[in-house]
């Protein structure tokens, strides 16, 4: 079980870092490649959309890069100041990336269903992150940790999207648009369900007493 936990942690970190660095490809990739190839010329020529898109992907990547380390018990116990600073970067990145993501969701490929899927994802990400931030401000560590799990589960949608979408196209043979509409919901709804299972595993019916962290 210990090996499985360690293996799962390494995989979790590798995926988060890998996809967190993925936006760097847009420095060398033009609009004819990747997801951008499905956008209309009107959208691609929209400077507001272009700015929102870049804010969303780059700060979303930064949230993945900083967020995964927040779940390290060793980091919290030995480098609390670093943990807090990374948390501040994560929260700031989420709020900007989430708001810009909400804007570009209205332009999502696939129509109303995918637009709603990505809009609810952005809203959920903003709300869960705000709740995590507000709980740590009131020093409710247990609730903070629970909301951070939910928040990062939604941030991890960037990872699961990039797993599901090529799988559905290459393995299941689905057309891009059909797969993309499904993935607009599939990339984050199961993540939240997994988060709830982590927070309240089956068979548990007790609450841990709240813990306090030092203020210095």
QUIMOJO-V71627 format. One record per pair of residues at least 24 apart in sequence whose ideal C-beta (glycine too) atoms are under 10 Angstrom apart, sorted by the first residue. I is the first residue (numbers start at 1). J is the second residue. D is the distance in whole Angstrom. If there is no record, write none. Layout:
I:J:D  I:J:D
This chain:
9:68:9  9:71:8  9:72:9  12:68:6  12:71:8  12:152:10  12:156:9  12:159:9  13:68:5  13:69:8  13:71:9  13:72:9  14:68:10  15:64:9  15:68:9  15:156:8  15:158:10  15:159:5  15:160:9  15:162:9  15:163:8  16:61:10  16:63:10  16:64:5  16:65:7  16:66:10  16:67:7  16:68:4  16:69:9  16:71:10  16:152:9  16:155:8  16:156:7  16:158:9  16:159:7  17:61:10  17:64:7  17:65:6  17:68:7  17:69:10  18:64:9  18:159:8  18:162:9  19:60:9  19:61:7  19:64:6  19:65:9  19:155:10  19:156:9  19:158:5  19:159:5  19:160:9  19:161:9  19:162:6  19:163:9  20:58:10  20:60:8  20:61:4  20:62:7  20:63:8  20:64:4  20:65:4  20:66:8  20:67:9  20:68:8  20:155:9  20:158:8  20:159:9  21:61:7  21:64:9  21:65:7  22:57:8  22:60:10  22:61:6  22:64:9  22:158:8  22:159:9  22:162:7  23:54:8  23:56:9  23:57:4  23:58:5  23:59:9  23:60:7  23:61:4  23:62:9  23:64:10  23:158:9  24:57:10  24:58:9  24:61:8  25:57:10  26:53:9  26:54:7  26:57:7  26:58:8  26:61:10  35:108:10  35:109:8  35:161:9  35:162:10  35:165:9  35:176:9  35:180:8  36:109:10  37:109:10  37:176:9  38:108:10  38:109:5  38:110:9  38:176:7  38:177:8  38:180:8  39:104:10  39:107:8  39:108:10  39:109:7  40:107:9  40:109:9  42:107:9  43:104:9  43:107:5  43:109:9  46:104:10  46:107:8  48:100:10  48:103:8  48:104:10  49:100:10  49:103:8  49:104:6  49:106:9  49:107:6  50:104:10  51:100:8  51:103:9  51:104:10  52:96:10  52:97:10  52:99:8  52:100:4  52:101:8  52:102:9  52:103:5  52:104:5  52:105:10  52:107:9  53:100:7  53:101:9  53:103:9  53:104:5  53:107:9  54:100:8  55:93:10  55:96:6  55:97:7  55:99:8  55:100:4  55:101:9  55:103:9  55:104:9  56:96:8  56:97:5  56:98:8  56:99:9  56:100:4  56:101:5  56:102:9  56:103:8  56:104:6  56:105:9  56:122:9  56:158:10  57:97:8  57:100:9  57:101:9  57:104:9  57:158:8  58:93:9  58:96:9  58:97:8  58:100:10  59:89:10  59:90:10  59:92:8  59:93:4  59:94:8  59:95:9  59:96:5  59:97:4  59:98:9  59:99:10  59:100:8  59:101:9  60:93:7  60:94:8  60:96:9  60:97:4  60:98:8  60:100:9  60:101:7  60:125:9  60:155:7  60:157:9  60:158:6  61:93:9  61:97:9  61:155:10  61:158:8  62:89:7  62:90:8  62:92:9  62:93:5  62:94:9  62:96:9  62:97:8  63:89:8  63:90:5  63:91:9  63:92:9  63:93:4  63:94:5  63:95:10  63:96:9  63:97:6  63:98:9  63:125:9  63:129:9  63:151:9  63:152:8  63:154:10  63:155:5  63:156:10  63:158:9  64:90:9  64:93:9  64:97:10  64:152:9  64:155:6  64:156:8  64:158:6  64:159:7  65:89:9  65:90:9  65:93:9  66:90:5  66:91:9  66:92:10  66:93:7  66:94:10  66:155:10  67:91:10  67:93:8  67:94:8  67:129:10  67:148:8  67:151:8  67:152:5  67:155:6  67:156:9  68:152:7  68:155:9  68:156:9  70:132:10  70:145:9  70:148:6  70:149:10  70:151:10  70:152:7  71:145:9  71:148:8  71:149:8  71:152:7  71:198:10  76:141:10  76:145:10  76:213:8  80:213:7  80:214:7  80:216:9  81:216:9  83:213:9  84:136:9  84:213:9  87:132:9  87:133:8  87:136:7  87:144:9  87:148:8  88:133:9  90:129:8  90:132:9  90:133:9  90:148:9  90:151:8  90:152:8  90:155:8  91:129:6  91:130:8  91:132:8  91:133:5  91:136:9  91:148:10  91:151:9  92:129:10  92:133:10  93:129:9  93:155:9  94:122:10  94:125:6  94:126:7  94:128:9  94:129:4  94:130:9  94:132:9  94:133:9  94:151:7  94:152:9  94:154:9  94:155:7  95:125:9  95:126:7  95:129:7  95:130:8  95:133:9  97:122:9  97:125:8  97:126:9  97:129:10  97:155:9  97:158:10  98:122:5  98:123:8  98:124:9  98:125:5  98:126:4  98:127:9  98:128:10  98:129:7  98:130:10  98:151:10  98:154:9  98:155:9  99:125:10  99:126:7  101:125:7  101:126:9  101:157:10  101:158:10  102:126:8  105:184:9  108:180:8  108:181:9  108:184:7  109:176:8  109:177:7  109:180:6  109:181:8  109:184:9  110:176:9  110:177:5  110:178:8  110:179:9  110:180:5  110:181:4  110:182:9  110:183:9  110:184:7  111:177:9  111:181:7  112:181:9  113:180:10  113:181:5  113:182:9  113:184:7  113:185:8  114:177:9  114:180:6  114:181:5  114:182:9  114:183:8  114:184:4  114:185:8  115:181:10  115:184:8  116:184:8  116:185:8  117:157:10  117:180:10  117:181:8  117:182:9  117:183:8  117:184:3  117:185:4  117:186:9  117:187:8  117:188:8  117:189:9  118:157:9  118:161:10  118:183:10  118:184:5  118:185:9  118:187:9  118:188:9  119:184:9  120:154:10  120:184:9  120:185:8  120:188:8  120:189:9  121:154:6  121:155:10  121:157:6  121:158:10  121:161:10  121:184:8  121:185:8  121:187:8  121:188:5  121:189:9  121:191:10  121:192:10  122:154:9  122:157:10  122:188:10  123:154:10  124:150:8  124:151:9  124:153:9  124:154:5  124:157:9  124:188:7  124:189:10  124:191:10  124:192:7  125:150:9  125:151:7  125:152:9  125:153:9  125:154:4  125:155:7  125:157:8  125:188:8  126:151:9  126:154:9  127:151:9  127:154:9  128:152:9  128:153:8  128:154:6  128:155:9  128:192:9  128:195:9  129:154:8  129:155:9  136:213:9  139:210:8  139:211:9  139:212:6  139:213:7  139:215:8  140:210:6  140:211:10  140:212:9  141:208:10  141:210:6  141:211:5  141:212:7  141:213:6  142:199:10  142:207:8  142:208:6  142:209:8  142:210:5  142:211:7  143:210:8  144:210:10  144:213:9  145:199:8  145:208:10  145:211:9  146:195:9  146:196:9  146:198:9  146:199:5  146:200:9  147:195:10  147:199:9  148:195:10  149:192:10  149:194:9  149:195:5  149:196:9  149:198:6  149:199:6  150:191:9  150:192:7  150:195:5  150:196:8  150:198:9  150:199:8  151:195:9  152:191:9  152:195:8  153:188:8  153:190:9  153:191:4  153:192:6  153:193:9  153:194:7  153:195:4  153:196:9  153:198:8  153:199:10  154:187:9  154:188:6  154:189:10  154:191:6  154:192:7  154:195:8  155:188:9  155:191:9  156:187:9  156:188:8  156:191:6  156:194:9  156:195:9  157:183:9  157:184:10  157:185:10  157:186:9  157:187:4  157:188:4  157:189:9  157:190:10  157:191:6  157:192:9  158:187:8  158:188:9  159:187:8  159:191:9  160:186:8  160:187:5  160:188:7  160:190:8  160:191:6  160:194:10  161:186:8  161:187:4  161:188:8  162:187:9  163:187:9  164:190:10
